[in-house]
Amino acid sequence: MDWLREHPEVKTIRITAADLNGVARGKRVPARFADKILSEGTKFPFSVLNMDIWGEDIEDSPLVFQAGDPDGLLLPTERGFMPMPWLEAPTGLLPIWMFHLDGRPYEGDPRQALARVVERYQAAGLTPVVATELEFFLIDDSGGQLRVPPSPRSGKRRTGAETLSLRALDAFDRFFTALYLACEAMDIPADTAISEAAPGQFEINLMHQADPMKAADDAWLFKLLVKGLARQYGFAGSFMAKPYEEWNGSGMHMHFSVLDRQGRNVFDDGSEQGSEVLRHAVAGCLAAMPGSTLLFAPHENSYDRLVPNAHAPTGIGWAYENRTSAIRIPSSGPKARRIEHRVAGGDVNPYLTVAAVLGAALNGIEDRAEPPPPIRGNAYEQGLEQLPGSWGAAIDAFETSPQIARIFPAHLIENFVMTKRQELHYMAELSDEETVELYLDTV
């Protein structure tokens, strides 16, 4: 309640949790009743965290009619209150997550899934350090065709790619200034911004931190913020994997290292290649990649991004300082030795993505697995085993993967498979225009 006392202008709050698609589900509550939420929590049906992308129940889900659609208990996360700078009225946001009524974590909650992976690391005396890089588009969707928004400064549209262009950044300086101020107010550690390889595409890095839960929170909240704030400026901020057929799509690259109990980076052995533990982690990530592709590419549009020669990986391989590979070991000083996982699109649920990557790495560390030799040159020309090439194939691989079964509870796997099979079925009824309209703001 300290935050609300310090902000008496806030008269309403939102309480919200991430469903399996990363969509925010929640309630609006008058601020004067916030103490009840903090002390007692609130209730949603368990099925609310297992909606499809349209917000519909999953047909034949055991959570709904078979079980009577019972409630779970939603309690505040350790994040606490924060502002919602994209709304006109001063408003507080309170992130929550789901438990059973007896206090047990609900296994269908994606944030609880990440907490389960973090607990495995803690039991081994290890702490992951995580950073994310999020790409997104600013899009004028006011007409019948998606276009780059006109610059609020000049009124002009820049229709070409402007990689690392200060002009492209400065054209939207008002938006980015507001975005960074909002990140500071929400305690989201936004670092460098760059313009990317497609018109109206940008990337912002979130700083690394030895708290995977906060790193995933930050990525999820950042996506809500960009989408909400962009609408204040008259355009869409979209993390859709590939809104334009002719341009590259957007990813969410994840960097991570692992510390031991003494705070030492276990990926560092003083060499340029990194330690045995680094190689074990790489091997685990590679082994889990077919099964986890559904988490990195969760929507129909996701697979338009994962095509050769489009700066998104298609083969299962790793390399040193090579952006064509699925896993890259960036050049760095030994103490900063880390893994960059490059498969996930911008349209992912950050909780599930971080859990999948860290869980796969820990599988490899526990098994002392060895990866194949790192590749050299263009990964698209190496004849590598390929990621699942379609949404349906990815669903099948996720459902049957033994690596995924070690990372996620069976209940979440079952729920996610049912969700994606339902979406796969009904997406076949949509035109290309309806598909874009669906994904542009939701993911």
GIWO-V712150 format. One record per pair of residues at least 4 apart in sequence whose ideal C-beta (glycine too) atoms are under 8 Angstrom apart, sorted by the first residue. I is the first residue (numbers start at 0). GAP is how many residues later the second one is. Records with the same first field share a line. If there is no record, write none. Layout:
# GIWO-V712150
I = GAP ; GAP
This chain:
# GIWO-V712150
0 = 4 ; 33 ; 34 ; 37
1 = 4
2 = 4 ; 77 ; 78 ; 79 ; 89
3 = 4 ; 6 ; 9 ; 27 ; 30 ; 77 ; 88
6 = 76 ; 83 ; 85
8 = 81
9 = 21 ; 73 ; 80 ; 81 ; 82
10 = 19 ; 20 ; 21 ; 78 ; 79
11 = 16 ; 17 ; 18 ; 19 ; 77 ; 79 ; 80
12 = 15 ; 16 ; 17 ; 18 ; 21 ; 24 ; 68 ; 78 ; 79 ; 80 ; 81
13 = 12 ; 13 ; 14 ; 15 ; 70 ; 77 ; 78 ; 79 ; 80
14 = 11 ; 12 ; 14 ; 22 ; 27 ; 59 ; 61 ; 79 ; 80 ; 81
15 = 8 ; 9 ; 10 ; 11 ; 77 ; 78 ; 79 ; 80
16 = 7 ; 8 ; 9 ; 27 ; 32 ; 57 ; 78 ; 79 ; 80 ; 81 ; 92 ; 94
17 = 4 ; 5 ; 6 ; 7 ; 31 ; 92 ; 93 ; 202 ; 331 ; 333
18 = 4 ; 5 ; 6 ; 29 ; 30 ; 31 ; 32 ; 91
19 = 29 ; 30 ; 31 ; 88 ; 90 ; 329 ; 332 ; 392 ; 395 ; 396 ; 399
20 = 30 ; 31 ; 32 ; 277 ; 328 ; 398 ; 421 ; 422
21 = 88 ; 198 ; 201 ; 326 ; 327 ; 328 ; 329 ; 330 ; 421
22 = 28 ; 30 ; 32 ; 419
23 = 200
24 = 19 ; 23 ; 24 ; 26
25 = 70
26 = 15
28 = 4 ; 5 ; 8 ; 13
30 = 61
32 = 4
33 = 4 ; 47 ; 58 ; 60
34 = 4
35 = 4
36 = 4 ; 5 ; 39 ; 57
37 = 38
40 = 32 ; 33 ; 34 ; 35 ; 55 ; 58
41 = 31 ; 32 ; 54
42 = 28 ; 29 ; 30 ; 31
43 = 4 ; 5 ; 27 ; 28 ; 30 ; 54
44 = 18 ; 24 ; 25 ; 26 ; 27
45 = 4 ; 17 ; 21 ; 23 ; 24 ; 25 ; 26 ; 52 ; 60 ; 62
46 = 4 ; 10 ; 11 ; 14 ; 16 ; 17 ; 22
48 = 23 ; 49 ; 57 ; 59 ; 60 ; 61
49 = 8 ; 11 ; 13 ; 58 ; 365 ; 368 ; 369
50 = 4 ; 5 ; 6 ; 7 ; 368
51 = 4 ; 5 ; 6 ; 367 ; 370 ; 371 ; 374
52 = 246 ; 370 ; 385 ; 386 ; 389 ; 390
53 = 372 ; 384
55 = 366
56 = 4 ; 7
57 = 5 ; 6 ; 357 ; 360 ; 361 ; 364
58 = 363
59 = 358
60 = 5 ; 354 ; 357
61 = 4 ; 5
62 = 4 ; 6 ; 45 ; 352
63 = 5
64 = 4
70 = 30
71 = 26 ; 27 ; 28 ; 29 ; 34
72 = 25 ; 26 ; 27 ; 28 ; 30
73 = 22 ; 23 ; 24 ; 25
74 = 21 ; 22 ; 24
75 = 4 ; 18 ; 19 ; 20
76 = 18 ; 19 ; 20 ; 34 ; 140
77 = 135
78 = 16 ; 135 ; 138
79 = 14
80 = 11 ; 12 ; 13
81 = 10 ; 11 ; 103 ; 104 ; 105 ; 139
82 = 7 ; 8 ; 9 ; 10 ; 99 ; 102 ; 103
83 = 7 ; 8 ; 9 ; 144
84 = 93 ; 96 ; 97 ; 100 ; 101 ; 140 ; 144
85 = 96 ; 139 ; 142 ; 143 ; 145 ; 146
86 = 4 ; 141
92 = 93 ; 128
94 = 122 ; 126
96 = 12 ; 14 ; 15
97 = 7 ; 8 ; 10 ; 11 ; 14
98 = 4 ; 5 ; 6 ; 7
99 = 4 ; 5 ; 6
104 = 4 ; 7 ; 10 ; 11
105 = 6
106 = 5 ; 6 ; 302 ; 304 ; 305
107 = 4 ; 303 ; 304 ; 307
108 = 4
109 = 4 ; 239 ; 241 ; 242 ; 245 ; 302
110 = 4 ; 102 ; 105 ; 240
111 = 4
112 = 4 ; 238 ; 239 ; 242 ; 295 ; 296 ; 299
113 = 4 ; 98 ; 99 ; 102 ; 237 ; 238 ; 240 ; 241 ; 244
114 = 4 ; 98
115 = 4 ; 239 ; 292 ; 293
116 = 4 ; 95 ; 238 ; 241 ; 242 ; 245 ; 290
117 = 4 ; 10 ; 94 ; 95 ; 240
118 = 4
119 = 4 ; 239 ; 242
120 = 5 ; 6 ; 7 ; 137 ; 237 ; 241
121 = 4 ; 5
123 = 238 ; 241 ; 242
124 = 135 ; 136
125 = 132 ; 133 ; 134 ; 140 ; 236 ; 239
126 = 83 ; 131 ; 132
127 = 82 ; 84 ; 128 ; 129 ; 130 ; 131 ; 230
128 = 79 ; 80 ; 81 ; 127 ; 128 ; 129 ; 130 ; 136 ; 209
129 = 78 ; 79 ; 81 ; 82 ; 85 ; 86 ; 124 ; 125 ; 126 ; 224 ; 228
130 = 74 ; 75 ; 76 ; 77 ; 78 ; 84 ; 123 ; 124 ; 125
131 = 73 ; 74 ; 83 ; 86 ; 87 ; 120 ; 121 ; 122 ; 123 ; 218 ; 222
132 = 70 ; 71 ; 72 ; 73 ; 118 ; 119 ; 120 ; 121 ; 122
133 = 69 ; 70 ; 71 ; 72 ; 85 ; 88 ; 89 ; 105 ; 116 ; 118 ; 212
134 = 61 ; 66 ; 67 ; 68 ; 104 ; 115 ; 116 ; 117 ; 211
135 = 65 ; 66 ; 67 ; 87 ; 90 ; 101 ; 102 ; 103 ; 114 ; 210
136 = 61 ; 63 ; 64 ; 65 ; 99 ; 100 ; 101 ; 103 ; 106 ; 107 ; 113
137 = 10 ; 11 ; 34 ; 37 ; 62 ; 63 ; 64 ; 92 ; 97 ; 98 ; 99
138 = 7 ; 8 ; 9 ; 10 ; 61 ; 96 ; 97 ; 98 ; 99 ; 104 ; 301
139 = 6 ; 7 ; 8 ; 9 ; 10 ; 17 ; 94 ; 95 ; 96
140 = 5 ; 94 ; 95 ; 299
141 = 92
142 = 4
145 = 97 ; 98 ; 290 ; 294
146 = 10 ; 12
147 = 9 ; 10 ; 11 ; 51 ; 52
148 = 8 ; 23 ; 51 ; 84 ; 85 ; 86
149 = 4 ; 5 ; 6 ; 7
150 = 4 ; 5 ; 6 ; 7 ; 20 ; 21
151 = 19 ; 20 ; 22 ; 23 ; 81
152 = 17 ; 18 ; 20 ; 21
153 = 17
155 = 15
157 = 4 ; 9 ; 10 ; 13 ; 41 ; 42
158 = 40
159 = 39
160 = 36 ; 37 ; 38 ; 86
161 = 5 ; 6 ; 33 ; 37
162 = 31 ; 32 ; 33 ; 34
163 = 30 ; 31
164 = 4 ; 30
165 = 4
166 = 4
167 = 4 ; 27 ; 34
168 = 4 ; 7 ; 24 ; 25 ; 26 ; 33
171 = 4 ; 30
172 = 4
173 = 4 ; 59
174 = 4 ; 54 ; 55 ; 58
175 = 4 ; 17
176 = 4
177 = 4 ; 51 ; 54 ; 55
178 = 4 ; 11 ; 25 ; 46 ; 47 ; 50
179 = 4 ; 10
180 = 4
181 = 4 ; 43 ; 47
182 = 5 ; 6 ; 7 ; 39 ; 42
183 = 4 ; 6
185 = 35 ; 39
187 = 18 ; 30 ; 33 ; 34 ; 37
188 = 17 ; 18 ; 20 ; 29
189 = 14 ; 15 ; 16 ; 17 ; 32
190 = 13 ; 14 ; 15 ; 16
191 = 12 ; 13
192 = 9 ; 10 ; 11 ; 12
193 = 8 ; 9
194 = 6 ; 7
195 = 5 ; 6 ; 7 ; 52 ; 54
196 = 4 ; 50 ; 51 ; 114
197 = 46 ; 49 ; 50
198 = 45 ; 48
200 = 46 ; 47 ; 49
203 = 18
205 = 9 ; 12 ; 13 ; 16
207 = 7 ; 47 ; 49
208 = 5 ; 6
209 = 49
210 = 4
211 = 4 ; 142 ; 146
212 = 4
213 = 4
214 = 4 ; 139
215 = 4 ; 134 ; 135 ; 137 ; 138 ; 139
216 = 4
217 = 4
218 = 4 ; 33 ; 131 ; 135
219 = 4 ; 129 ; 130 ; 131
220 = 4
221 = 4
222 = 4 ; 16 ; 127
223 = 4
224 = 4
225 = 4 ; 11 ; 13
226 = 4 ; 9 ; 10 ; 11 ; 12 ; 214
227 = 4 ; 9
228 = 4 ; 8
229 = 5 ; 6 ; 7
230 = 4 ; 5 ; 6
235 = 204 ; 205
237 = 5 ; 201 ; 202 ; 203 ; 205
238 = 11 ; 13 ; 106 ; 107 ; 108 ; 204
239 = 10 ; 61 ; 106 ; 107 ; 196 ; 199 ; 200 ; 203
240 = 8 ; 9 ; 56 ; 58 ; 60 ; 61 ; 63 ; 64 ; 104 ; 105 ; 106 ; 202
241 = 5 ; 6 ; 7 ; 8 ; 59 ; 60 ; 62 ; 63 ; 103
242 = 6 ; 58 ; 193 ; 196 ; 197
244 = 59
247 = 57 ; 62 ; 63 ; 64
248 = 55 ; 56 ; 61 ; 63 ; 96 ; 97
249 = 55 ; 95 ; 96 ; 97
250 = 54 ; 61 ; 91 ; 92 ; 93 ; 94 ; 95
251 = 92 ; 93 ; 94 ; 96 ; 98 ; 101
252 = 87 ; 88 ; 89 ; 91
253 = 86 ; 87 ; 90 ; 99 ; 100 ; 103
254 = 75 ; 83 ; 84 ; 85 ; 86
255 = 82 ; 83 ; 85 ; 101 ; 102 ; 105
256 = 8 ; 9 ; 10 ; 79 ; 80 ; 81 ; 82
257 = 7 ; 8 ; 9 ; 19 ; 23 ; 103 ; 107
258 = 4 ; 5 ; 6 ; 7
259 = 4 ; 6
263 = 4
264 = 70 ; 71 ; 72 ; 73
265 = 9 ; 11 ; 12
266 = 7 ; 8 ; 10 ; 11 ; 14 ; 70 ; 71 ; 72
267 = 6 ; 7 ; 66 ; 67 ; 69
268 = 5 ; 6 ; 7 ; 65
269 = 64
270 = 4 ; 63
271 = 48 ; 62
272 = 5 ; 47
273 = 4 ; 5 ; 55 ; 63
274 = 4 ; 62
275 = 4 ; 92
276 = 4 ; 88
277 = 4 ; 51 ; 59 ; 61
278 = 4 ; 91 ; 92
279 = 4 ; 84 ; 85 ; 87 ; 88 ; 89 ; 90
280 = 4 ; 58 ; 80 ; 81 ; 83 ; 84
281 = 4 ; 36 ; 45 ; 47 ; 57 ; 79 ; 82 ; 89
282 = 4 ; 81 ; 84 ; 86 ; 87 ; 88
283 = 4 ; 76 ; 77 ; 78 ; 79 ; 80 ; 81 ; 83 ; 85 ; 119
284 = 4 ; 33 ; 42 ; 54 ; 56 ; 72 ; 75 ; 76 ; 79
285 = 30 ; 31 ; 32 ; 40 ; 41 ; 85 ; 86
286 = 73 ; 76 ; 77 ; 82 ; 116
287 = 4 ; 68 ; 71 ; 72 ; 75 ; 113 ; 115 ; 116 ; 119
288 = 4 ; 27 ; 37 ; 54 ; 71 ; 98
289 = 26 ; 95 ; 97 ; 98 ; 107 ; 111
290 = 106 ; 107 ; 109 ; 110 ; 111 ; 112 ; 113
291 = 4 ; 64 ; 65 ; 68 ; 106 ; 109 ; 111 ; 112 ; 115
292 = 4 ; 50 ; 94 ; 95 ; 101 ; 104 ; 105
293 = 4 ; 94 ; 97 ; 100 ; 101 ; 103 ; 104 ; 122 ; 126
294 = 49 ; 53 ; 54 ; 57 ; 58 ; 61 ; 103
295 = 6 ; 47 ; 48 ; 49 ; 52 ; 57 ; 60
296 = 5 ; 6 ; 8 ; 9 ; 46 ; 47 ; 48 ; 51 ; 90 ; 94 ; 97
297 = 4 ; 49 ; 50 ; 51 ; 54 ; 122
298 = 48 ; 92 ; 124 ; 140 ; 144
299 = 91 ; 123 ; 124 ; 127 ; 135
300 = 4 ; 46 ; 134 ; 135 ; 138
301 = 4 ; 43 ; 45 ; 89
302 = 86 ; 87 ; 88 ; 91
304 = 5 ; 7 ; 40
305 = 4 ; 6 ; 7 ; 8 ; 37 ; 39 ; 81 ; 83
306 = 5 ; 7
307 = 6 ; 72
308 = 71
310 = 12
311 = 30 ; 31 ; 33
312 = 11 ; 12 ; 13 ; 29 ; 30 ; 66 ; 74
313 = 65 ; 66 ; 72 ; 73
314 = 10 ; 11 ; 64 ; 65 ; 67 ; 69 ; 70 ; 71 ; 72
315 = 10 ; 68 ; 69 ; 70 ; 71
316 = 8 ; 9 ; 10 ; 55 ; 57 ; 58 ; 62 ; 65 ; 67
317 = 7 ; 8 ; 9 ; 10 ; 11 ; 53 ; 56 ; 57
318 = 5 ; 6 ; 8 ; 9 ; 10 ; 55 ; 56 ; 57 ; 60
319 = 8 ; 9 ; 11 ; 54
320 = 7 ; 8 ; 9 ; 10
321 = 6 ; 53 ; 54 ; 55 ; 57
322 = 5 ; 19
323 = 54 ; 55 ; 56
324 = 17 ; 49 ; 50 ; 54
325 = 15 ; 16 ; 17 ; 53 ; 61
326 = 12 ; 13 ; 14 ; 15
327 = 11 ; 12 ; 14
328 = 8 ; 9 ; 10 ; 11 ; 45
329 = 8 ; 10
331 = 4 ; 5 ; 6
332 = 4
338 = 22
340 = 16
342 = 44
343 = 4 ; 9
345 = 97
346 = 92 ; 96
347 = 4 ; 5
348 = 4
349 = 4
350 = 4
351 = 4
352 = 4
353 = 4
354 = 4 ; 52 ; 53
355 = 4 ; 48 ; 51 ; 52
356 = 4
357 = 4
358 = 4 ; 47 ; 48 ; 49
359 = 4 ; 43 ; 47
360 = 4
361 = 4
362 = 4 ; 6 ; 40 ; 43 ; 44
363 = 5
374 = 4 ; 7 ; 9
376 = 4 ; 5
377 = 4
378 = 5
386 = 7
387 = 5 ; 6 ; 8 ; 9
388 = 4
389 = 4
390 = 4 ; 29 ; 33
391 = 4 ; 32
392 = 4
393 = 4
394 = 4 ; 22 ; 25 ; 26 ; 29
395 = 4
396 = 4
397 = 6 ; 15 ; 18 ; 19 ; 22
398 = 14 ; 18
400 = 4
401 = 4
402 = 4
403 = 4 ; 9
404 = 5 ; 8
407 = 4 ; 5
408 = 4
409 = 4
410 = 4
411 = 4
412 = 4
413 = 4
414 = 4
415 = 4
416 = 4
417 = 4
418 = 4
419 = 4
420 = 4
421 = 4
422 = 4
423 = 4
425 = 4
426 = 8
429 = 4 ; 5 ; 8
430 = 4
431 = 4
432 = 4
433 = 4
434 = 4
435 = 4
437 = 4
438 = 4
